[in-house]
Amino acid sequence: MSPPAWLAELPAVQTLRVMLVQNYLITTDVRGREVIRRREADTDGLPPARSRITSPYDTDTRWAAKGDDLFWNG
């Protein structure tokens, strides 16, 4: 049974999909099984910080930094 089409149009579901796609990959292992794994920035690539959603609760927040010691999400 497939989910109703209107479900995919909900903003919360769209945000969840974006969060999952930008943070996880579906790959195939040597046995041919699909495996979900976390994206690594240096090997798999991540979207630039200016376009990456950092919080599902507020989709306008972005990571920021000042120097080497101060990082925040806002």
ZATOR-979252 format. One record per atom (N, C-alpha, C): atom name; residue in one letter; x, y, z. Coordinates in nm, 4 decimals. Each point is the difference from the previous one (the first is absolute). Layout:
BEGIN
+-------+---------+----------+----------+----------+
| atomo | residuo |       xx |       yy |       zz |
+-------+---------+----------+----------+----------+
|    CA |       a |        X |        Y |        Z |
...
+-------+---------+----------+----------+----------+
//
This chain:
BEGIN
+-------+---------+----------+----------+----------+
| atomo | residuo |       xx |       yy |       zz |
+-------+---------+----------+----------+----------+
|     N |       m |   0.0847 |  -0.1179 |   0.0000 |
|    CA |       m |  -0.0847 |   0.1179 |   0.0000 |
|     C |       m |   0.0892 |   0.1240 |   0.0000 |
|     N |       s |  -0.0227 |   0.0888 |  -0.0939 |
|    CA |       s |   0.0808 |   0.1213 |  -0.0074 |
|     C |       s |  -0.0680 |   0.1128 |   0.0777 |
|     N |       p |   0.0804 |   0.0939 |   0.0470 |
|    CA |       p |  -0.0577 |   0.1118 |   0.0770 |
|     C |       p |  -0.0792 |   0.0926 |  -0.0919 |
|     N |       p |  -0.0930 |   0.0759 |   0.0546 |
|    CA |       p |  -0.0761 |   0.0940 |  -0.0818 |
|     C |       p |   0.0912 |   0.1082 |  -0.0582 |
|     N |       a |  -0.0309 |   0.0456 |  -0.1200 |
|    CA |       a |   0.0833 |   0.0985 |  -0.0698 |
|     C |       a |   0.0096 |   0.1319 |   0.0765 |
|     N |       w |  -0.1066 |   0.0390 |   0.0681 |
|    CA |       w |   0.0010 |   0.1284 |   0.0705 |
|     C |       w |   0.1015 |   0.0025 |   0.1137 |
|     N |       l |   0.0368 |  -0.1174 |   0.0488 |
|    CA |       l |   0.0937 |  -0.0082 |   0.1119 |
|     C |       l |   0.1367 |   0.0584 |  -0.0370 |
|     N |       a |   0.0456 |  -0.0257 |  -0.1225 |
|    CA |       a |   0.1301 |   0.0506 |  -0.0449 |
|     C |       a |   0.0023 |   0.1517 |  -0.0130 |
|     N |       e |  -0.1164 |   0.0616 |  -0.0082 |
|    CA |       e |  -0.0079 |   0.1451 |  -0.0158 |
|     C |       e |   0.0055 |   0.0757 |   0.1322 |
|     N |       l |  -0.0103 |  -0.0693 |   0.1113 |
|    CA |       l |   0.0057 |   0.0669 |   0.1301 |
|     C |       l |   0.1387 |   0.0599 |   0.0222 |
|     N |       p |   0.0087 |   0.1244 |   0.0480 |
|    CA |       p |   0.1299 |   0.0622 |   0.0239 |
|     C |       p |   0.0895 |  -0.0812 |   0.0936 |
|     N |       a |  -0.0567 |  -0.0605 |   0.1020 |
|    CA |       a |   0.0807 |  -0.0786 |   0.0941 |
|     C |       a |   0.0621 |  -0.1213 |  -0.0689 |
|     N |       v |  -0.0731 |  -0.0633 |  -0.0892 |
|    CA |       v |   0.0518 |  -0.1166 |  -0.0722 |
|     C |       v |   0.1073 |   0.0437 |  -0.0994 |
|     N |       q |  -0.0199 |   0.1129 |  -0.0662 |
|    CA |       q |   0.1008 |   0.0520 |  -0.0927 |
|     C |       q |   0.1290 |   0.0344 |   0.0739 |
|     N |       t |  -0.0109 |   0.0613 |   0.1160 |
|    CA |       t |   0.1179 |   0.0331 |   0.0804 |
|     C |       t |   0.0721 |  -0.1259 |   0.0445 |
|     N |       l |  -0.0734 |  -0.0997 |   0.0440 |
|    CA |       l |   0.0608 |  -0.1266 |   0.0402 |
|     C |       l |   0.0748 |  -0.0633 |  -0.1163 |
|     N |       r |  -0.0586 |   0.0018 |  -0.1186 |
|    CA |       r |   0.0657 |  -0.0578 |  -0.1170 |
|     C |       r |   0.1312 |   0.0721 |  -0.0304 |
|     N |       v |  -0.0017 |   0.1325 |   0.0032 |
|    CA |       v |   0.1221 |   0.0773 |  -0.0258 |
|     C |       v |   0.1068 |  -0.0321 |   0.1039 |
|     N |       m |  -0.0389 |  -0.0056 |   0.1270 |
|    CA |       m |   0.0963 |  -0.0319 |   0.1068 |
|     C |       m |   0.0622 |  -0.1381 |  -0.0215 |
|     N |       l |  -0.0807 |  -0.0977 |  -0.0369 |
|    CA |       l |   0.0514 |  -0.1357 |  -0.0214 |
|     C |       l |   0.0921 |  -0.0062 |  -0.1211 |
|     N |       v |  -0.0384 |   0.0637 |  -0.1106 |
|    CA |       v |   0.0816 |  -0.0036 |  -0.1218 |
|     C |       v |   0.1339 |   0.0690 |   0.0210 |
|     N |       q |   0.0030 |   0.1114 |   0.0721 |
|    CA |       q |   0.1265 |   0.0714 |   0.0163 |
|     C |       q |   0.0902 |  -0.0621 |   0.1057 |
|     N |       n |  -0.0506 |  -0.0886 |   0.0845 |
|    CA |       n |   0.0818 |  -0.0590 |   0.1055 |
|     C |       n |   0.0290 |  -0.1487 |  -0.0162 |
|     N |       y |  -0.0745 |  -0.0691 |  -0.0868 |
|    CA |       y |   0.0168 |  -0.1449 |  -0.0144 |
|     C |       y |   0.0047 |  -0.0406 |  -0.1462 |
|     N |       l |   0.0670 |  -0.1123 |  -0.0267 |
|    CA |       l |   0.0101 |  -0.0574 |  -0.1341 |
|     C |       l |  -0.0554 |  -0.1413 |   0.0010 |
|     N |       i |  -0.0594 |  -0.0406 |  -0.1109 |
|    CA |       i |  -0.0379 |  -0.1400 |  -0.0176 |
|     C |       i |   0.1021 |  -0.0594 |  -0.0960 |
|     N |       t |   0.0746 |  -0.0977 |   0.0469 |
|    CA |       t |   0.1008 |  -0.0656 |  -0.0827 |
|     C |       t |  -0.0304 |  -0.1490 |  -0.0070 |
|     N |       t |   0.0705 |  -0.0684 |  -0.0878 |
|    CA |       t |  -0.0152 |  -0.1443 |  -0.0132 |
|     C |       t |   0.1280 |  -0.0663 |   0.0476 |
|     N |       d |  -0.0128 |  -0.0985 |   0.0885 |
|    CA |       d |   0.1190 |  -0.0693 |   0.0497 |
|     C |       d |   0.0392 |  -0.1125 |  -0.0965 |
|     N |       v |   0.1044 |  -0.0749 |   0.0340 |
|    CA |       v |   0.0524 |  -0.1039 |  -0.0889 |
|     C |       v |  -0.1002 |  -0.1127 |  -0.0232 |
|     N |       r |  -0.0940 |  -0.0179 |   0.0890 |
|    CA |       r |  -0.1028 |  -0.1042 |  -0.0157 |
|     C |       r |  -0.1208 |   0.0482 |  -0.0801 |
|     N |       g |   0.0012 |   0.1268 |  -0.0390 |
|    CA |       g |  -0.1109 |   0.0539 |  -0.0770 |
|     C |       g |  -0.1129 |   0.0574 |   0.0828 |
|     N |       r |   0.0202 |   0.0108 |   0.1305 |
|    CA |       r |  -0.1027 |   0.0563 |   0.0881 |
|     C |       r |   0.0145 |   0.1514 |   0.0079 |
|     N |       e |  -0.1122 |   0.0681 |   0.0120 |
|    CA |       e |   0.0041 |   0.1444 |   0.0192 |
|     C |       e |   0.0311 |   0.0307 |   0.1455 |
|     N |       v |   0.0941 |   0.0918 |   0.0204 |
|    CA |       v |   0.0429 |   0.0384 |   0.1344 |
|     C |       v |  -0.0119 |   0.1515 |   0.0114 |
|     N |       i |  -0.0594 |   0.0462 |   0.1089 |
|    CA |       i |  -0.0086 |   0.1440 |   0.0257 |
|     C |       i |   0.1150 |   0.0366 |   0.0913 |
|     N |       r |   0.0804 |   0.0989 |  -0.0434 |
|    CA |       r |   0.1127 |   0.0426 |   0.0827 |
|     C |       r |   0.0086 |   0.1517 |   0.0006 |
|     N |       r |   0.0663 |   0.0504 |   0.1019 |
|    CA |       r |   0.0156 |   0.1447 |   0.0184 |
|     C |       r |   0.0972 |   0.0557 |  -0.1035 |
|     N |       r |  -0.0296 |   0.1165 |  -0.0541 |
|    CA |       r |   0.0914 |   0.0667 |  -0.0939 |
|     C |       r |   0.1226 |   0.0510 |   0.0745 |
|     N |       e |   0.1143 |  -0.0135 |  -0.0606 |
|    CA |       e |   0.1238 |   0.0567 |   0.0527 |
|     C |       e |   0.0372 |   0.1195 |  -0.0874 |
|     N |       a |   0.0300 |   0.1125 |   0.0609 |
|    CA |       a |   0.0260 |   0.1230 |  -0.0739 |
|     C |       a |   0.1174 |  -0.0134 |  -0.0963 |
|     N |       d |   0.1052 |  -0.0701 |   0.0410 |
|    CA |       d |   0.1193 |  -0.0068 |  -0.0840 |
|     C |       d |  -0.0112 |  -0.1014 |  -0.1135 |
|     N |       t |  -0.0829 |  -0.1022 |   0.0111 |
|    CA |       t |  -0.0089 |  -0.1010 |  -0.1056 |
|     C |       t |  -0.1316 |   0.0034 |  -0.0774 |
|     N |       d |  -0.1093 |   0.0291 |   0.0657 |
|    CA |       d |  -0.1308 |  -0.0048 |  -0.0650 |
|     C |       d |  -0.0527 |   0.1371 |  -0.0392 |
|     N |       g |   0.0548 |   0.1025 |   0.0604 |
|    CA |       g |  -0.0441 |   0.1355 |  -0.0275 |
|     C |       g |  -0.1271 |   0.0362 |   0.0753 |
|     N |       l |  -0.0058 |   0.1224 |   0.0418 |
|    CA |       l |  -0.1174 |   0.0557 |   0.0673 |
|     C |       l |  -0.0380 |   0.1287 |  -0.0713 |
|     N |       p |  -0.1251 |   0.0413 |   0.0068 |
|    CA |       p |  -0.0369 |   0.1287 |  -0.0580 |
|     C |       p |   0.0746 |   0.1130 |   0.0712 |
|     N |       p |   0.0217 |   0.1116 |  -0.0683 |
|    CA |       p |   0.0640 |   0.1138 |   0.0665 |
|     C |       p |  -0.0822 |   0.0453 |   0.1206 |
|     N |       a |   0.0670 |   0.0546 |   0.0990 |
|    CA |       a |  -0.0674 |   0.0412 |   0.1238 |
|     C |       a |  -0.1111 |   0.1007 |  -0.0263 |
|     N |       r |   0.0160 |   0.0845 |  -0.1001 |
|    CA |       r |  -0.1025 |   0.1015 |  -0.0264 |
|     C |       r |  -0.1317 |  -0.0603 |  -0.0496 |
|     N |       s |   0.0030 |  -0.1242 |  -0.0510 |
|    CA |       s |  -0.1238 |  -0.0617 |  -0.0476 |
|     C |       s |  -0.0416 |  -0.1230 |   0.0800 |
|     N |       r |   0.0852 |  -0.0454 |   0.0918 |
|    CA |       r |  -0.0295 |  -0.1206 |   0.0778 |
|     C |       r |  -0.0936 |   0.0326 |   0.1162 |
|     N |       i |  -0.1051 |  -0.0789 |   0.0164 |
|    CA |       i |  -0.0915 |   0.0162 |   0.1131 |
|     C |       i |   0.0675 |  -0.0618 |   0.1219 |
|     N |       t |   0.0109 |   0.0768 |   0.1075 |
|    CA |       t |   0.0685 |  -0.0507 |   0.1190 |
|     C |       t |  -0.0950 |  -0.0370 |   0.1123 |
|     N |       s |  -0.1259 |   0.0404 |  -0.0129 |
|    CA |       s |  -0.0974 |  -0.0325 |   0.1037 |
|     C |       s |  -0.1365 |  -0.0239 |  -0.0639 |
|     N |       p |  -0.0626 |  -0.1133 |   0.0273 |
|    CA |       p |  -0.1337 |  -0.0219 |  -0.0556 |
|     C |       p |  -0.1060 |   0.0894 |   0.0650 |
|     N |       y |   0.0325 |   0.0606 |   0.1126 |
|    CA |       y |  -0.0950 |   0.0854 |   0.0713 |
|     C |       y |  -0.0035 |   0.1414 |  -0.0553 |
|     N |       d |   0.1108 |   0.0454 |  -0.0572 |
|    CA |       d |   0.0072 |   0.1319 |  -0.0614 |
|     C |       d |   0.0855 |  -0.0131 |  -0.1248 |
|     N |       t |  -0.0650 |  -0.0078 |  -0.1153 |
|    CA |       t |   0.0724 |  -0.0281 |  -0.1249 |
|     C |       t |   0.0809 |   0.1189 |  -0.0509 |
|     N |       d |  -0.0092 |   0.1143 |   0.0647 |
|    CA |       d |   0.0786 |   0.1167 |  -0.0399 |
|     C |       d |   0.1330 |   0.0103 |   0.0742 |
|     N |       t |   0.0245 |  -0.0851 |   0.0979 |
|    CA |       t |   0.1257 |   0.0078 |   0.0753 |
|     C |       t |   0.1151 |  -0.0571 |  -0.0818 |
|     N |       r |   0.1194 |   0.0534 |   0.0238 |
|    CA |       r |   0.1211 |  -0.0451 |  -0.0682 |
|     C |       r |   0.1147 |  -0.0017 |   0.1002 |
|     N |       w |   0.1033 |  -0.0806 |  -0.0300 |
|    CA |       w |   0.1196 |  -0.0018 |   0.0835 |
|     C |       w |   0.0823 |   0.1242 |  -0.0281 |
|     N |       a |   0.0640 |   0.0523 |   0.1021 |
|    CA |       a |   0.0891 |   0.1144 |  -0.0136 |
|     C |       a |   0.1205 |  -0.0222 |   0.0905 |
|     N |       a |   0.1072 |   0.0729 |  -0.0284 |
|    CA |       a |   0.1221 |  -0.0144 |   0.0799 |
|     C |       a |   0.0709 |   0.1342 |   0.0078 |
|     N |       k |   0.0742 |   0.0144 |   0.1093 |
|    CA |       k |   0.0852 |   0.1173 |   0.0168 |
|     C |       k |   0.1315 |  -0.0511 |   0.0547 |
|     N |       g |   0.1021 |   0.0083 |  -0.0807 |
|    CA |       g |   0.1295 |  -0.0537 |   0.0413 |
|     C |       g |  -0.0029 |  -0.1518 |   0.0014 |
|     N |       d |   0.0856 |  -0.0578 |   0.0830 |
|    CA |       d |   0.0093 |  -0.1456 |   0.0087 |
|     C |       d |  -0.0742 |  -0.0578 |   0.1196 |
|     N |       d |  -0.0489 |   0.0847 |   0.0888 |
|    CA |       d |  -0.0567 |  -0.0504 |   0.1248 |
|     C |       d |  -0.1497 |   0.0219 |   0.0171 |
|     N |       l |  -0.0595 |   0.0894 |  -0.0764 |
|    CA |       l |  -0.1394 |   0.0355 |   0.0230 |
|     C |       l |  -0.0862 |  -0.0416 |  -0.1189 |
|     N |       f |  -0.0919 |  -0.0944 |   0.0228 |
|    CA |       f |  -0.0927 |  -0.0469 |  -0.1026 |
|     C |       f |  -0.1411 |   0.0088 |   0.0553 |
|     N |       w |  -0.0953 |   0.0327 |  -0.0845 |
|    CA |       w |  -0.1379 |   0.0041 |   0.0455 |
|     C |       w |  -0.0948 |  -0.0295 |  -0.1153 |
|     N |       n |  -0.1212 |  -0.0303 |   0.0381 |
|    CA |       n |  -0.1065 |  -0.0306 |  -0.0931 |
|     C |       n |  -0.1088 |   0.1030 |   0.0235 |
|     N |       g |  -0.0254 |   0.0847 |  -0.0973 |
|    CA |       g |  -0.1002 |   0.1034 |   0.0218 |
|     C |       g |  -0.0450 |   0.0669 |  -0.1256 |
+-------+---------+----------+----------+----------+
//
